[in-house]
Amino acid sequence: MSAPIHRVATVREPDAVASLFAEVRVPFSFAPARPEFRYRHRHDGDEHLSVVRLGMDGAFCSWGDTEVFGVTDGRATRYEWSTGAEAGTGLGSPVLFRPGHPTLVVGDALEATTINLTRPLLQGVADTVYGTETSVAFASARPITDRLGQYWTDLAGMARDTVDSAAFAEPLVRAQLSRHLAVAMLECFPLVGDRRERILSMEAQTRVYRIAVAFFDGHASLPITVEDAARAAGTTTEALVRAFRANHPRSLTPAAYLRTTRLAAAHADLLAGDPARGDTVRETAARWGFSHPGRFAGAYRAAYGVPPRRTLER
C-alpha cells in the first residue's frame, strides 16, 4: 500500500478547482456564478480511498462523470443534482456518484465531505461479502432508506476523525477504514440485482465463518488444514477464504487465522513454561506447527513485542 496522501489547497480560479477535482478522479467541470469566489479543499487518502472535505463560497454549477464511486454528504444553501432520469437534493441526505452516470450539480455555499472508493476496491469487497462476481452497479444515487442515509452520514464523521488521527498513517488502519466504507456503500445504496439473494449469501458466509473458527479453535493442536475446516463447514476452500475475508475483523485468510491461533497457543505455553524443566522455544514452536525456529521467533516478536526466549525465561 502506498504512503498516505495529504493535500490542502485554497483556490480562486475555476480551472484550479477542476484540477483538484481531477486529482481525486472526479473530472467535473466547474463554473462559479460570479468571478470572485473561494474554494477550499482538503484531500486525505491513498490509492483506493480519498476523503475530501471541501468548501465553496457562493453559487456554482458542476458537470461531469466520475472514475470512482463517491458519496457526498454536507450542508449548503442549495444543493441539487440530476443524472439521467433521476434528480434530487443533497440537503439532509448523502448522494452517490457512479461511473457511467454523468451528473449535473448546482449549489450554493456548500460545505461537504466526499468519500471516494475505486472500482477495484468496491468490486473486490462486493465479491467477498456477497460471494458473487457480477459487476457492481447501483440502481440509484439515493440511500435505500433515510435511516441508512443517516448511518452513512455518521460513518463519514467517523472517517473524518480517523483521517485526523495519527493512526491514519498506518496501512492497516487505512485498509480497515476502506473496507468498512466499502461495505457501508454497498449496504446503504441500492444495488442492481436481488437484495434477498445477497442477504442470504451474507448469512451463509457468516455461518461458514463461525463453524470454521470453532473448528480451528478446537483443533489447533492437531495436524488440521484449511481444507479440513472447509469440509467441516460444508464448503469449498475458495468459499471459506471469501467467508473469512468478509467476516474477520482484519480480513485474515483461514490459513492466517490458524497460524495466529497456534501462535497464541505457543505464547500461552511459553508463559507457563520453565527452562528448569527442560522447556525450550524450539520444542514449543514445533508442538504448534512452527518448524522453522527463526521464522517462529520473527512472527512471535511481531505479535508480542519480545523474543519468545524472553517470555520463557522471564
Secondary structure as GFF3:
##gff-version 3
##sequence-region A 1 314
A	DSSP	beta_strand	5	11	.	.	.	ID=ss1
A	DSSP	alpha_helix	14	23	.	.	.	ID=ss2
A	DSSP	beta_strand	29	32	.	.	.	ID=ss3
A	DSSP	beta_strand	39	45	.	.	.	ID=ss4
A	DSSP	beta_strand	49	64	.	.	.	ID=ss5
A	DSSP	beta_strand	69	75	.	.	.	ID=ss6
A	DSSP	beta_strand	78	83	.	.	.	ID=ss7
A	DSSP	beta_strand	86	89	.	.	.	ID=ss8
A	DSSP	beta_strand	95	97	.	.	.	ID=ss9
A	DSSP	beta_strand	103	117	.	.	.	ID=ss10
A	DSSP	alpha_helix	119	130	.	.	.	ID=ss11
A	DSSP	alpha_helix	146	164	.	.	.	ID=ss12
A	DSSP	three_ten_helix	166	169	.	.	.	ID=ss13
A	DSSP	alpha_helix	171	188	.	.	.	ID=ss14
A	DSSP	alpha_helix	195	219	.	.	.	ID=ss15
A	DSSP	alpha_helix	226	233	.	.	.	ID=ss16
A	DSSP	alpha_helix	237	247	.	.	.	ID=ss17
A	DSSP	alpha_helix	254	272	.	.	.	ID=ss18
A	DSSP	three_ten_helix	275	277	.	.	.	ID=ss19
A	DSSP	alpha_helix	281	287	.	.	.	ID=ss20
A	DSSP	alpha_helix	293	304	.	.	.	ID=ss21
A	DSSP	alpha_helix	308	312	.	.	.	ID=ss22
###
